[in-house]
Amino acid sequence: MEQTEELNEQKPNKWLPYLKNKYVWVLLFFGIWMLFLDNYSQLEHRELDKEIEELEVNKKYYQDEIRKDQHNINLLKDPNQVEKYAREKYFMKKQNEDIYLIDLDSSATKP
């Protein structure tokens, strides 16, 4: 008899009325569907956001490279700069001219 009195004295579960409501089940199903199962789910959005951030970093890098290249192109419009560039980068020389390359690291004398 004491057990039946204890059961009667227990508070009713406050979530029970909500779990019996069909609208709550539909809303719960819809929420799970949209978060995990849909083509545009939250998981898919996170992956796409990471990809967008990576692409923006690449975009900034390539824009900086384009700026550097445009600067170099503007410098090479001057014939003196073209000659300087050819001599420094490609070791080109004029006719009847000798070029000596000095490697500073290997020219140091060792004791």
C-alpha positions as CSV (number, residue, x, y, z in Angstrom):
1,M,0.0,0.0,0.0
2,E,2.9,2.3,0.7
3,Q,4.1,1.9,-2.9
4,T,0.8,2.9,-4.4
5,E,0.8,6.0,-2.2
6,E,4.3,6.9,-3.4
7,L,3.3,6.5,-7.0
8,N,0.3,8.7,-6.5
9,E,2.4,11.3,-4.7
10,Q,5.0,11.6,-7.5
11,K,4.8,14.7,-9.6
12,P,3.6,14.1,-13.1
13,N,6.3,14.5,-15.7
14,K,6.1,18.0,-17.0
15,W,7.4,17.0,-20.5
16,L,4.7,14.3,-21.0
17,P,2.0,16.7,-22.4
18,Y,4.5,18.1,-24.9
19,L,5.6,14.6,-26.1
20,K,2.0,13.7,-26.8
21,N,1.5,16.7,-29.0
22,K,1.9,15.9,-32.7
23,Y,3.0,19.4,-33.6
24,V,6.0,19.1,-31.3
25,W,6.9,15.8,-33.1
26,V,6.5,17.5,-36.5
27,L,8.7,20.5,-35.4
28,L,11.3,18.2,-33.9
29,F,11.4,16.1,-37.1
30,F,11.6,19.3,-39.3
31,G,14.5,20.6,-37.1
32,I,16.5,17.4,-37.3
33,W,15.9,17.2,-41.1
34,M,17.0,20.8,-41.7
35,L,20.1,20.5,-39.4
36,F,21.5,17.2,-40.6
37,L,19.7,15.6,-43.6
38,D,18.8,18.4,-46.0
39,N,21.0,19.3,-49.0
40,Y,21.5,22.7,-47.4
41,S,22.0,21.4,-43.9
42,Q,24.0,23.2,-41.2
43,L,26.9,20.7,-41.7
44,E,27.0,21.5,-45.5
45,H,26.9,25.3,-44.7
46,R,29.9,24.9,-42.4
47,E,31.9,23.1,-45.1
48,L,31.0,25.7,-47.7
49,D,31.9,28.6,-45.3
50,K,35.4,27.0,-44.8
51,E,35.8,26.7,-48.5
52,I,34.7,30.4,-49.0
53,E,37.3,31.5,-46.4
54,E,40.0,29.6,-48.1
55,L,39.1,31.0,-51.5
56,E,39.1,34.5,-50.1
57,V,42.6,34.0,-48.8
58,N,43.7,32.7,-52.2
59,K,42.0,35.7,-53.9
60,K,43.9,38.1,-51.7
61,Y,47.2,36.3,-52.4
62,Y,46.6,36.4,-56.2
63,Q,45.6,40.1,-56.1
64,D,48.9,40.9,-54.3
65,E,50.8,38.9,-56.9
66,I,49.0,40.8,-59.8
67,R,49.9,44.1,-58.2
68,K,53.5,43.1,-58.0
69,D,53.5,41.9,-61.6
70,Q,51.9,45.1,-62.8
71,H,54.5,47.1,-60.9
72,N,57.3,45.1,-62.6
73,I,55.6,45.5,-66.0
74,N,55.5,49.3,-65.5
75,L,59.2,49.2,-64.6
76,L,60.1,47.2,-67.7
77,K,58.6,49.9,-70.0
78,D,61.8,51.8,-69.7
79,P,64.6,50.3,-71.9
80,N,67.3,50.9,-69.2
81,Q,65.2,48.8,-66.8
82,V,64.8,46.0,-69.4
83,E,68.6,45.9,-69.8
84,K,69.1,45.9,-66.1
85,Y,66.6,43.1,-65.6
86,A,68.1,41.0,-68.4
87,R,71.6,41.4,-67.0
88,E,70.6,40.5,-63.4
89,K,68.1,37.7,-64.1
90,Y,69.4,36.1,-67.2
91,F,73.1,37.0,-67.1
92,M,72.9,38.6,-70.6
93,K,75.7,40.7,-71.9
94,K,76.6,43.0,-74.7
95,Q,78.9,42.0,-77.5
96,N,82.6,42.2,-76.7
97,E,81.8,42.2,-73.0
98,D,82.9,39.7,-70.4
99,I,81.0,39.0,-67.2
100,Y,82.5,37.5,-64.1
101,L,80.2,36.0,-61.5
102,I,81.5,36.1,-58.0
103,D,80.0,33.8,-55.4
104,L,80.6,35.6,-52.1
105,D,80.0,32.4,-50.0
106,S,82.6,30.3,-51.7
107,S,85.1,33.1,-52.1
108,A,85.7,33.5,-48.4
109,T,89.0,32.0,-47.4
110,K,88.9,29.2,-44.8
111,P,91.6,29.2,-42.1
